[in-house]
Amino acid sequence: MKSPDFDYVKAKNIEDVFASLHTYKDSAQILAGGQSLLAMLNLRMANPQILIDISGIDSMKGIEKLSSALRIGALTTHNEILNSDLVKLHVPLLAQAVPYVAHLAIRNKGTIGGSLALGDPAAEYPAVALALNATLIIQSSKGERRVKAHDFFLSLYRTAVQSEEVLVAVEFPLATSNHRFVFLELARRKGDYAMVGLAVALTMDGKTIRECALSFMAMDDKPVLAPNAMKALTGQHIHPESILLAQNALDTDLDPPGDLQANASTKKHLARVLLSRALTQAGESHV
Ligand SMILES: Cc1cc2nc3c(=O)[nH]c(=O)nc-3n(C[C@H](O)[C@H](O)[C@H](O)COP(=O)(O)OP(=O)(O)OC[C@H]3O[C@@H](n4cnc5c(N)ncnc54)[C@H](O)[C@@H]3O)c2cc1C
């Protein structure tokens, strides 16, 4: 199918974007890498009057180490993240997740801001952002607001980004030697959206889990934490008994709808499998 007609404007800077958003309000849509939006237009899932192309705004690109966070500009591409030594060193969970994002051609154009702002529940970055409780930085003509990932993903394709606002960057907390991270997913073919995925972030006190975040993707209408399994693991060592306790707790945490990839009971089974694999791997790994 072909997309509906739309107007197009290429923003030179963020002020241009705010001005166009103010003029066109909800009938405008931001275009970043276009790797999701252009497909949505062709499928007539979106029908904006005008596309505001932000891809030329340099201030929204790049990766920078701050004192307590790694700041990634919204227009940083998946491939730039994949090839970043800063990401490998300071946000290893993101480094583990990015090879699962689509294919090379899509990773050349698609951006982290586009993925986070889209809020696809089966996408990798939202699950990673939730596991690390990253900070999303949103700007409008009125100024800047910082939203924690726990409050950012609202429901299917709905995030805290309001009309006339732009996601400009995301800040991930820096990993320390007390952390262990594992990202795993199961997809029918490499590069496809996952049937189920899991981002694990553990803060260890020696061999004891002091804090734990388990963030699942493709299990709800947004990425979700598994609070009962997280509680079951806190204060435990990683061993077969604690893994089983956490797996059993997942029954009360996850209530996935079936989708085209798998029915609900298959997804719940796969979530248990991933949790066991991820915790076993975490037990053997170091940052
Ligand atoms: C075949 C195929 C396979 C794919 N597989 C995967 C996969 O396995 N995992 C995965 O995560 N993704 C996958 N994707 C999606 C890809 O990662 C996209 O690049 C990404 O989801 C969107 O980024 P984008 O820069 O292309 O955004 P766009 O497509 O330009 O925009 C996406 C949406 O976000 C909005 N938006 C974009 N940037 C901003 C911003 N800075 N502020 C506010 N709103 C903004 C747009 O208005 C639009 O609604 C796949 C895509 C294709 C075509």
The ligand as a Gaussian input file, in Angstrom:
#p B3LYP/6-31G(d) Opt

LIG

0 1
 C       11.646000      -4.898000       9.321000
 C       11.792000      -4.164000      10.626000
 C       12.187000      -4.882000      11.734000
 C       12.334000      -4.207000      12.953000
 N       12.705000      -4.947000      14.054000
 C       12.851000      -4.316000      15.226000
 C       13.245000      -5.037000      16.394000
 O       13.508000      -6.239000      16.362000
 N       13.325000      -4.346000      17.560000
 C       13.063000      -3.008000      17.636000
 O       13.156000      -2.439000      18.722000
 N       12.718000      -2.310000      16.556000
 C       12.602000      -2.917000      15.361000
 N       12.227000      -2.180000      14.268000
 C       11.925000      -0.733000      14.448000
 C       13.191000       0.115000      14.393000
 O       13.993000      -0.177000      15.513000
 C       12.871000       1.606000      14.390000
 O       14.043000       2.246000      13.990000
 C       12.470000       2.264000      15.686000
 O       11.430000       1.593000      16.308000
 C       11.958000       3.686000      15.444000
 O       13.023000       4.545000      15.267000
 P       13.044000       5.583000      14.090000
 O       14.146000       6.509000      14.375000
 O       13.062000       4.862000      12.808000
 O       11.662000       6.371000      14.332000
 P       10.514000       6.810000      13.312000
 O       10.041000       5.638000      12.537000
 O       10.946000       8.016000      12.541000
 O        9.408000       7.288000      14.377000
 C        8.752000       6.328000      15.197000
 C        7.707000       7.057000      16.065000
 O        8.350000       7.816000      17.090000
 C        8.068000       9.235000      16.943000
 N        9.350000       9.882000      17.226000
 C       10.548000       9.586000      16.656000
 N       11.536000      10.281000      17.243000
 C       10.951000      11.027000      18.199000
 C       11.460000      11.967000      19.176000
 N       12.774000      12.226000      19.271000
 N       10.585000      12.559000      20.009000
 C        9.255000      12.286000      19.942000
 N        8.711000      11.413000      19.047000
 C        9.559000      10.804000      18.188000
 C        7.556000       9.400000      15.527000
 O        6.686000      10.487000      15.401000
 C        6.847000       8.071000      15.292000
 O        5.578000       8.090000      15.881000
 C       12.087000      -2.803000      13.050000
 C       11.719000      -2.086000      11.910000
 C       11.565000      -2.750000      10.696000
 C       11.171000      -1.958000       9.491000

